[in-house]
Each structure stands twice: as structure tokens, then as C-alpha cells.
């Protein structure tokens, strides 16, 4: 596997300005010339191994952060945006995309926000539906899109919230952690926790000082919901400070994100970072064993694995996704080079869609994306039956995966041939940006390619890609 050159000019400037150093002083600390530092900061040269070692030695810097500035996901987002026909006359190469993502990330985010506004406005005009406008301005992103982007670009890891949750989770005594939370709520805040048949999943009455959980919910759900309320009661200042830094455009987006942060706290308290990471490595990421050990559901374990991106103690970079039966993505995150499309569903060739056909079983897939990256992908249904005969069943499937270079650390790689080309199935990200010429599952042509139609011939597709 070829080694990619590492350009990290933005990160170098950030370290230097944080330390309050001039370029001259910074270059001296790193043991390089001023001109060489200037070239690295402007991404004219890749960062040298000597500099990486100096950063670790002189500034106690976690060098793994050099590869986690979001450049890969920004390149993916730009590539998808530039597939829009509005850019058809101005093709942009991958080298330029990489340069922009590495050297001008703020500009890239502004470009993506502008394209999102253009797309949203175009859809509104096309459908003649004024109701699709957002609060204050039709050019603002939808609130849920703002929140999705917040977690997307912070790598789905929020350090202050994660550490506060870890401290709380590790302080819970005894095997019955829900009882421990109930005792803590009563002692620290005078709040009574109770379960009740037919109650909402979670209902907190601040006047009566009672937290009611649905008795029919599973133990993992009850623990999660109790921890969610703990975040709102005991760590409201921390959540609000995090929201202030995010600078959302609307109160709706802020409220959605606050719920997301409380959910993040709940998952991190239920699966404390340090202990969970050690257990994941020990069990070779066996989701069922981890679920039993921590009293969590398969979905909770899979989601938590995708958040293990703490500087200095990172886990395997995973992607995680949840889809419904219509193929709509309801949760998504990726710390890998595979980035899910911002619009539309997942590739139909991906095994996550087959999970509904095999309930209760893990499906394994070795897959290769058009850029040549290879992944081990797991899929499983996580259908949630209701508590009574007339309650509808909620049906979802989750996907979890990592690049093949990490597959040996996964129990699910056992007995798979990770070297043979034939074992890897070709998948894409979204039909609208996938370059594959002969995909039998293609639903629409790629937006950045011309098509030609021969009425006297038909191949895999009813058209040819230019």
C-alpha cells in the first residue's frame, strides 16, 4: 500500500499561534529553516518526519491529530457538490480539492454552505412549496442539517462532554447502574426515578421532581434515558457552553443539538471511554460480547465504537450508519475515508440493505469503493418490537465498518480472505456521484457525466456514460 504525503499547514499554523510563537521561533523549536516552515504551513511541502517528532517532543502534541482535520470528508463533500450541473463548465480535479481542504478549510465550509443553500432553494422553486423554507431565511440550512454538520466535522467526538460522562459513568457503583443513577438523583437533586407501564420512553416533571421511564423499555434503553436526563440536569452549563461555540443559526438547530449532546453524554456514560476502548480491543470488537458486558444494545455499542476518536487514545476509525426499510439514512458518521452522501440514500450494493432479510444475524462484506479503498463492513437489523400486540415494529438496519488495514483487529474478519481481489464487492457512495460504468443497480446517471442513448442497443444501462 502506497504511503500518502501528509500536508498539514493549517494544523501547523494552529499549533504555532496557540503557543504564541513567531514563524522564526517556531522553526527554531522544530529544528527547520524559516523558509522550510513557511512552505509546510502553506502546504507547498508535506510535513517532514523530523517535524512530526519535534511536535511530539517540544509541544506534547498528539501526532495522530495531523490526519484528523476533516480534509478527507471535506474533499468528499466538495466532490459531491461539484457534481451539480451548475458546475459542469468548470471541472475541478482531485488535487485542487485536496489543496483547498488542507489549506483553506473555512473557505471550503463556506462553499459547501452556499451550495447547500442553492440546492435547497432550487428544490423549493421546483416543488412550488414555500413550506420548505427555514426559520428567518430560505437560504439558511435546515436545522437538522446544521446539527448533522456539527457532529460530522468534530469527528463525532466532543471531548468535554465525553470526559464528563466518563467520570459520571465510572462513579456508578454496583451491577445495577440504573439503581445507582436513581440513588444519585435522589441524593444529589431530590429527584425520584420510577418506571411505569404505558409511560413515555422518558418524562421528567421538574415541579414534581420525578423522572418516569417506560417500564416496557429494555434495561439498556432505561439506562440510556436516565443518563440523558442526568446530562440535562447536572451538566446543563457544559452543554450550553458547547452550543455557544457551535454558533447555530437558529434556536431550532440549537435545541436539536442539545438533545444530540445529551444523547452523546448518555452513550458515553453507559460505555465509559477508557474502559470501553480497552474492552473493545480485548474482545476484538465483538459487538455482542461488548453489549453483554456493558448492558448496552448492539446499536449503542456500534455507535459508540464510531466515536472513539479521543486525541492520544484513538480507537479504530469506523464508519457507522443506520437506515430504515426505505433506504433512508437516519444516522450517519464516518471517521474513515468513506464519507456518506449528504443527499440521498446509501449505495444499493452495500450489505446494510440485506440485513432486513436476515434478522438477528451479522452480515459481513468486503467492499471496494471507486477510489480503490477497501473496507470490512458489518450489517445487522436492529428492529424494535413494540410492547403490545397493536404497537407497530420499528425496523432499522445498522452498518459498521473499517478499512481493511484494521480488519485483523476485528473478530468478524476471521476466515475471510483479505487479499484476493475477487472477494471485494464494488460499492459506491451515491449514484449521483459514482463513476462506475456498468453497475446493474444504478438508479440515476452521475450528475457530472454526459450520457448518450442508442435506440438500437441496450447494455446493463439504458444509456452510456460519456
C-alpha positions as CSV (number, residue, x, y, z in Angstrom):
1,X,0.0,0.0,0.0
2,X,1.5,3.4,-1.0
3,X,2.1,6.0,1.6
4,X,0.3,9.3,1.1
5,X,2.1,12.5,1.7
6,X,0.8,14.4,4.7
7,X,0.1,18.1,4.2
8,X,-0.9,19.8,7.5
9,X,-0.3,23.5,7.0
10,X,-3.5,24.6,8.8
11,X,-2.6,22.4,11.8
12,X,0.9,23.7,12.0
13,X,-0.3,27.3,12.0
14,X,-2.8,26.5,14.7
15,X,-0.1,24.9,16.9
16,X,2.2,27.9,16.4
17,X,-0.5,30.6,17.1
18,X,-1.7,28.7,20.1
19,X,1.8,28.7,21.5
20,X,2.2,32.4,20.8
21,X,5.3,31.9,18.6
22,X,6.5,33.7,15.5
23,X,7.4,31.7,12.5
24,X,11.1,32.2,13.3
25,X,10.8,30.9,16.9
26,X,8.6,28.1,15.8
27,X,11.0,27.0,13.1
28,X,13.9,27.0,15.7
29,X,11.9,24.8,18.1
30,X,11.2,22.4,15.3
31,X,14.8,22.4,14.0
32,X,14.0,23.5,10.5
33,X,14.7,26.6,8.5
34,X,12.2,29.5,8.3
35,X,11.7,29.1,4.6
36,X,11.0,25.3,5.0
37,X,8.4,26.0,7.8
38,X,6.8,28.6,5.5
39,X,6.5,26.1,2.7
40,X,4.9,23.5,5.1
41,X,2.5,26.0,6.6
42,X,1.3,26.9,3.0
43,X,1.1,23.2,2.0
44,X,3.8,23.6,-0.6
45,X,5.7,20.8,1.0
46,X,4.4,17.8,3.1
47,X,5.2,17.8,6.8
48,X,8.5,16.0,7.4
49,X,9.0,13.1,9.8
50,X,11.6,15.2,11.7
51,X,8.9,17.9,12.3
52,X,6.4,15.3,13.5
53,X,8.8,14.1,16.1
54,X,9.6,17.6,17.2
55,X,6.0,18.4,17.6
56,X,5.6,15.5,19.9
57,X,8.7,16.3,21.8
58,X,8.5,20.1,22.1
59,X,4.8,20.6,22.3
60,X,3.5,17.3,23.7
61,X,1.3,17.2,20.6
62,X,-0.7,14.1,19.7
63,X,0.6,13.5,16.2
64,X,-2.4,11.4,15.2
65,X,-4.3,14.6,15.1
66,X,-2.4,15.6,12.0
67,X,-4.5,13.2,10.0
68,X,-7.8,14.1,11.5
69,X,-8.5,17.6,10.4
70,X,-11.5,16.6,8.3
71,X,-9.8,17.1,5.0
72,X,-11.0,13.7,3.6
73,X,-14.6,14.3,4.4
74,X,-14.4,17.9,3.0
75,X,-13.0,16.6,-0.2
76,X,-15.9,14.1,-0.4
77,X,-18.4,16.8,0.3
78,X,-16.9,19.1,-2.3
79,X,-16.8,16.3,-4.9
80,X,-20.5,15.7,-4.4
81,X,-21.3,19.4,-4.5
82,X,-19.3,19.9,-7.7
83,X,-21.2,17.1,-9.4
84,X,-24.1,19.6,-9.5
85,X,-24.8,20.5,-13.2
86,X,-24.3,24.2,-12.3
87,X,-20.5,23.5,-12.2
88,X,-20.5,21.4,-15.4
89,X,-18.4,24.0,-17.3
90,X,-15.8,24.3,-14.5
91,X,-14.4,20.8,-13.7
92,X,-12.1,20.7,-10.6
93,X,-9.5,18.0,-10.2
94,X,-8.9,16.0,-7.0
95,X,-5.5,17.7,-6.5
96,X,-7.3,21.1,-6.3
97,X,-9.9,19.7,-3.9
98,X,-7.2,18.3,-1.6
99,X,-5.3,21.6,-1.6
100,X,-8.4,23.6,-0.8
101,X,-9.5,21.2,2.0
102,X,-6.0,21.2,3.6
103,X,-5.1,24.9,3.1
104,X,-8.5,26.7,3.3
105,X,-11.0,24.7,5.3
106,X,-13.0,27.7,6.4
107,X,-13.5,28.7,2.7
108,X,-14.5,25.1,1.9
109,X,-17.1,25.1,4.6
110,X,-18.5,28.4,3.3
111,X,-18.6,27.0,-0.3
112,X,-20.5,23.9,1.0
113,X,-23.0,26.1,2.9
114,X,-23.5,28.2,-0.3
115,X,-24.1,25.1,-2.4
116,X,-26.5,23.7,0.2
117,X,-28.5,26.9,0.1
118,X,-28.5,26.8,-3.7
119,X,-29.8,23.2,-3.7
120,X,-32.4,23.9,-1.1
121,X,-33.7,26.9,-2.9
122,X,-33.8,25.0,-6.2
123,X,-35.8,22.3,-4.6
124,X,-38.3,24.8,-3.2
125,X,-38.8,26.5,-6.5
126,X,-39.1,23.2,-8.3
127,X,-41.8,21.9,-6.0
128,X,-43.5,25.3,-5.5
129,X,-43.6,24.6,-1.8
130,X,-42.8,27.6,0.3
131,X,-43.2,25.5,3.4
132,X,-39.7,24.1,2.9
133,X,-38.2,27.4,3.9
134,X,-36.3,27.6,7.2
135,X,-36.5,30.0,10.1
136,X,-35.7,33.5,9.1
137,X,-34.4,32.8,5.6
138,X,-34.8,30.3,2.8
139,X,-31.1,30.5,2.3
140,X,-30.3,29.1,5.7
141,X,-29.5,25.4,6.1
142,X,-32.2,23.2,7.6
143,X,-31.7,23.0,11.4
144,X,-31.1,19.2,11.3
145,X,-28.5,19.7,8.6
146,X,-26.7,22.2,10.7
147,X,-26.6,19.7,13.6
148,X,-25.5,16.9,11.4
149,X,-22.6,19.0,10.1
150,X,-21.6,20.0,13.6
151,X,-21.1,16.3,14.6
152,X,-19.7,15.5,11.2
153,X,-16.9,18.0,11.4
154,X,-16.0,17.4,15.0
155,X,-15.4,13.7,14.1
156,X,-18.4,12.7,16.2
157,X,-16.3,13.2,19.3
158,X,-17.0,16.1,21.8
159,X,-14.2,15.9,24.3
160,X,-15.5,17.9,27.3
161,X,-18.9,16.1,27.2
162,X,-17.2,12.7,26.7
163,X,-14.9,13.2,29.7
164,X,-17.7,14.4,32.0
165,X,-19.8,11.4,31.0
166,X,-16.9,9.1,31.6
167,X,-16.5,10.5,35.2
168,X,-20.2,10.0,35.9
169,X,-20.3,6.6,34.4
170,X,-17.3,5.3,36.3
171,X,-18.8,6.6,39.6
172,X,-21.9,4.4,39.3
173,X,-21.5,1.7,41.9
174,X,-22.7,-1.9,41.7
175,X,-24.0,-4.0,38.8
176,X,-27.4,-2.3,38.7
177,X,-26.4,1.0,37.3
178,X,-30.0,2.3,36.9
179,X,-30.4,1.9,40.6
180,X,-27.2,3.8,41.1
181,X,-28.5,6.6,38.9
182,X,-31.8,6.6,40.9
183,X,-29.9,6.9,44.2
184,X,-27.7,9.7,42.8
185,X,-30.7,11.6,41.5
186,X,-32.4,11.3,44.9
187,X,-29.3,12.2,47.0
188,X,-27.9,15.0,44.8
189,X,-31.1,16.6,43.4
190,X,-34.1,15.2,45.3
191,X,-35.5,13.6,42.2
192,X,-37.4,10.3,42.3
193,X,-36.9,7.9,39.4
194,X,-39.7,5.4,38.7
195,X,-40.8,3.1,36.0
196,X,-44.4,2.9,34.8
197,X,-46.2,0.7,32.2
198,X,-47.5,2.8,29.3
199,X,-45.5,5.9,30.2
200,X,-43.5,7.7,27.5
201,X,-39.9,6.5,27.0
202,X,-38.7,9.3,29.3
203,X,-40.7,12.0,31.1
204,X,-39.2,14.5,33.6
205,X,-41.5,16.6,35.7
206,X,-39.4,19.4,37.3
207,X,-42.3,20.6,39.5
208,X,-42.9,17.1,41.0
209,X,-39.2,16.2,40.9
210,X,-39.9,12.9,39.2
211,X,-38.3,11.1,36.3
212,X,-40.5,8.5,34.8
213,X,-39.3,5.8,32.4
214,X,-41.4,3.3,30.4
215,X,-41.4,0.0,32.2
216,X,-41.6,-1.9,29.0
217,X,-38.4,-0.4,27.6
218,X,-35.4,-2.7,27.8
219,X,-32.8,-2.2,30.5
220,X,-30.3,-0.6,28.0
221,X,-32.9,1.9,26.9
222,X,-33.9,2.8,30.5
223,X,-30.2,3.3,31.5
224,X,-29.6,5.5,28.4
225,X,-32.7,7.7,29.0
226,X,-31.8,8.1,32.7
227,X,-28.3,9.2,31.8
228,X,-29.7,11.6,29.1
229,X,-31.7,13.3,31.8
230,X,-28.7,13.5,34.1
231,X,-26.9,15.4,31.4
232,X,-29.7,18.0,31.2
233,X,-30.0,18.3,35.0
234,X,-26.4,18.2,36.1
235,X,-24.4,19.3,33.1
236,X,-26.6,21.9,31.5
237,X,-23.9,24.6,31.7
238,X,-21.4,22.3,29.8
239,X,-24.0,21.6,27.1
240,X,-24.9,25.3,26.8
241,X,-21.2,26.3,26.5
242,X,-20.7,23.7,23.8
243,X,-23.7,25.1,21.9
244,X,-22.3,28.6,22.2
245,X,-19.1,27.5,20.5
246,X,-21.2,25.9,17.7
247,X,-22.9,29.2,16.8
248,X,-26.0,27.7,15.3
249,X,-28.2,29.9,13.1
250,X,-31.5,29.1,14.7
251,X,-33.0,28.3,18.1
252,X,-34.4,25.1,16.5
253,X,-30.9,23.9,15.5
254,X,-29.6,24.7,18.9
255,X,-32.4,22.7,20.6
256,X,-31.9,19.7,18.3
257,X,-28.1,19.7,19.0
258,X,-28.7,20.0,22.8
259,X,-30.7,16.8,22.5
260,X,-27.9,15.3,20.5
261,X,-25.3,16.3,23.1
262,X,-27.4,14.8,25.9
263,X,-27.7,11.6,23.9
264,X,-23.9,11.7,23.4
265,X,-23.4,12.1,27.2
266,X,-25.8,9.2,27.8
267,X,-23.9,6.9,25.4
268,X,-20.5,7.9,26.9
269,X,-21.7,7.4,30.4
270,X,-23.1,4.0,29.6
271,X,-19.9,3.0,27.8
272,X,-17.1,4.9,29.5
273,X,-14.3,5.8,27.1
274,X,-11.2,4.3,28.6
275,X,-12.7,1.1,29.9
276,X,-14.8,0.6,26.8
277,X,-11.9,1.1,24.4
278,X,-9.8,-1.5,26.4
279,X,-12.7,-4.0,26.3
280,X,-13.2,-3.4,22.6
281,X,-9.5,-4.2,21.9
282,X,-9.6,-7.2,24.2
283,X,-12.7,-8.7,22.6
284,X,-11.5,-7.8,19.1
285,X,-14.6,-5.6,18.8
286,X,-17.2,-8.4,19.3
287,X,-20.4,-6.3,19.5
288,X,-22.4,-9.0,21.2
289,X,-19.8,-9.6,23.9
290,X,-19.4,-5.8,24.5
291,X,-23.2,-5.4,24.7
292,X,-23.5,-8.1,27.4
293,X,-20.5,-6.7,29.3
294,X,-21.8,-3.1,29.4
295,X,-25.5,-3.8,29.4
296,X,-26.0,-2.0,26.1
297,X,-27.7,-2.8,22.8
298,X,-26.0,-3.7,19.6
299,X,-26.8,-0.3,18.1
300,X,-25.4,1.5,21.2
301,X,-22.2,-0.4,21.0
302,X,-21.7,0.1,17.3
303,X,-22.5,3.8,17.6
304,X,-20.0,4.2,20.5
305,X,-17.3,2.5,18.6
306,X,-17.6,5.1,15.9
307,X,-16.9,7.9,18.5
308,X,-13.6,6.6,19.9
309,X,-11.5,9.5,18.5
310,X,-10.0,10.9,21.7
311,X,-6.6,12.5,21.0
312,X,-3.9,10.3,22.3
313,X,-6.2,7.3,22.8
314,X,-8.0,6.7,19.5
315,X,-9.7,3.5,18.6
316,X,-10.2,2.1,15.1
317,X,-11.6,4.6,12.7
318,X,-15.1,3.3,11.9
319,X,-18.0,4.3,9.8
320,X,-21.5,3.9,11.3
321,X,-24.9,4.2,9.6
322,X,-28.5,3.4,10.4
323,X,-31.1,3.0,7.6
324,X,-34.8,2.4,7.5
325,X,-36.6,0.0,5.2
326,X,-36.9,2.7,2.5
327,X,-33.1,3.0,2.5
328,X,-33.2,6.5,4.1
329,X,-30.2,7.1,6.2
330,X,-31.3,8.2,9.7
331,X,-27.9,8.2,11.4
332,X,-24.5,8.5,9.8
333,X,-20.9,9.1,10.8
334,X,-17.6,8.2,9.4
335,X,-14.0,8.6,10.7
336,X,-12.8,6.7,7.6
337,X,-12.2,7.9,4.0
338,X,-15.6,6.6,3.1
339,X,-18.0,9.5,3.6
340,X,-21.7,9.1,3.1
341,X,-23.5,11.3,0.6
342,X,-25.1,14.4,2.1
343,X,-28.2,13.9,-0.1
344,X,-30.0,10.6,-0.9
345,X,-29.5,7.1,0.4
346,X,-26.7,4.6,0.6
347,X,-25.4,2.5,-2.3
348,X,-27.8,-0.3,-3.0
349,X,-24.9,-2.8,-3.4
350,X,-24.0,-2.3,0.3
351,X,-24.9,-5.2,2.6
352,X,-26.8,-3.0,5.0
353,X,-29.9,-3.2,2.8
354,X,-29.8,-7.0,3.0
355,X,-29.8,-7.1,6.8
356,X,-33.7,-6.9,6.9
357,X,-33.8,-10.3,5.2
358,X,-31.7,-12.0,7.9
359,X,-32.9,-10.8,11.3
360,X,-30.7,-11.5,14.2
361,X,-27.6,-12.2,12.1
362,X,-24.5,-10.2,11.3
363,X,-23.7,-9.9,7.6
364,X,-20.1,-9.5,6.5
365,X,-19.0,-7.8,3.3
366,X,-15.6,-7.0,1.9
367,X,-16.1,-3.9,-0.3
368,X,-14.1,-1.6,-2.5
369,X,-15.1,2.0,-3.4
370,X,-14.3,3.6,-6.7
371,X,-11.2,5.3,-5.3
372,X,-9.7,1.9,-4.5
373,X,-10.2,2.0,-0.8
374,X,-11.2,-1.4,0.8
375,X,-13.4,-2.0,3.8
376,X,-14.7,-4.7,6.0
377,X,-18.4,-3.9,6.5
378,X,-20.9,-5.4,9.0
379,X,-24.6,-5.1,8.8
380,X,-27.4,-6.2,11.1
381,X,-31.1,-5.5,11.7
382,X,-32.0,-3.7,14.9
383,X,-35.7,-3.9,14.7
384,X,-37.5,-2.7,17.8
385,X,-40.8,-4.5,18.6
386,X,-43.5,-2.7,20.5
387,X,-44.7,-3.5,24.0
388,X,-48.2,-4.7,22.9
389,X,-49.9,-6.5,20.0
390,X,-51.1,-3.4,18.3
391,X,-47.9,-1.4,18.6
392,X,-46.0,-1.2,15.3
393,X,-42.5,-2.6,15.0
394,X,-39.8,-0.1,14.2
395,X,-37.4,-1.6,11.6
396,X,-33.9,-0.4,11.1
397,X,-30.6,-1.8,10.0
398,X,-27.1,-0.7,11.1
399,X,-23.8,-0.8,9.2
400,X,-20.4,-0.6,10.9
401,X,-17.1,-0.9,9.1
402,X,-13.4,0.0,8.9
403,X,-10.7,0.0,6.3
404,X,-9.2,-3.4,5.7
405,X,-5.9,-2.4,7.2
406,X,-7.6,-2.6,10.6
407,X,-9.6,-5.8,9.9
408,X,-7.3,-8.1,11.8
409,X,-8.4,-6.4,15.0
410,X,-12.0,-7.4,14.3
411,X,-13.3,-10.8,15.2
412,X,-15.5,-10.5,12.1
413,X,-12.5,-10.8,9.8
414,X,-11.8,-14.3,10.9
415,X,-11.8,-16.8,7.9
416,X,-12.2,-14.0,5.3
417,X,-9.6,-13.7,2.5
418,X,-8.5,-10.1,2.8
419,X,-6.0,-10.2,-0.1
420,X,-7.9,-11.7,-3.1
421,X,-9.3,-9.1,-5.5
422,X,-12.4,-11.3,-6.2
423,X,-13.6,-11.2,-2.6
424,X,-14.2,-7.4,-2.7
425,X,-17.5,-6.3,-4.0
426,X,-17.6,-2.9,-5.8
427,X,-19.8,-0.4,-4.0
428,X,-20.2,3.4,-4.3
429,X,-21.3,6.3,-2.2
430,X,-24.3,7.6,-4.2
431,X,-25.4,7.0,-7.8
432,X,-25.3,10.8,-8.5
433,X,-21.5,10.9,-8.0
434,X,-20.5,7.3,-8.7
435,X,-18.3,6.8,-11.8
436,X,-18.9,3.1,-12.3
437,X,-19.8,2.4,-15.9
438,X,-21.7,-0.9,-15.7
439,X,-23.4,-1.0,-12.3
440,X,-26.6,-3.0,-12.6
441,X,-28.1,-1.2,-9.6
442,X,-27.6,2.3,-10.9
443,X,-30.8,4.4,-10.3
444,X,-29.7,7.7,-12.0
445,X,-26.8,8.8,-14.1
446,X,-23.9,10.6,-12.4
447,X,-24.5,14.3,-12.4
448,X,-21.1,15.2,-13.7
449,X,-21.1,12.9,-16.7
450,X,-22.8,13.3,-20.1
451,X,-24.9,10.4,-21.3
452,X,-25.7,9.1,-24.8
453,X,-28.6,6.9,-25.9
454,X,-28.6,4.5,-28.8
455,X,-32.2,3.4,-29.5
456,X,-30.9,0.2,-31.3
457,X,-28.8,-1.1,-28.4
458,X,-29.2,-1.8,-24.7
459,X,-26.5,-2.8,-22.3
460,X,-26.5,-3.0,-18.5
461,X,-27.9,0.6,-18.5
462,X,-30.3,2.1,-21.0
463,X,-27.6,4.8,-21.7
464,X,-23.9,5.2,-22.0
465,X,-21.8,7.4,-19.8
466,X,-19.6,10.0,-21.5
